[in-house]
Amino acid sequence: MERRFADKIALVTGATTEIGEATAGRFATESQTRCTTKIP
């Protein structure tokens, strides 16, 4: 798998719901690092 996002940081807003979660998951598969949080 191509690691286009290796050594990069991506901030995905809404990462705990719907499309934000899918986007964060995609970044995680390509960079192997993931941190998600929900701010009330």
N, C-alpha and C positions, 0 to 999 in steps of 0.2 A: 504494500500500500504506500502511496506517495504521502510524504509528510510535509505538505506545503506550509503548515503552521508550526513546525518545529521551532523552538526558541522564540515564539511570538506570544503576545498577550492579546486576548480578545475579551471585551466586556460585552456581555449579552444581557440586555435588560429583559425582564420578564422570563427568566430562565427556569422558572418553576411551573409555567403553564404553557400549554399548546405549542405554538410555533417557536417560542423562545426556548423551550425544553428540547425540541427537535434540533434547533440550531446549536445549542450548547452541546448536545450529544454528538453532533457531526464534528464540531471542533474537537471534542474529546477523543473521537476515534482517530483523528488525524494528528493530534499532538500528544496524546497519552496523559495529559494532565487536565484535571477539571475541578473547579470549585464553584458551587452554586449556593446561593443564599436567597432568602426571601425577607424583604424589609417591609414590615407592616405599615 
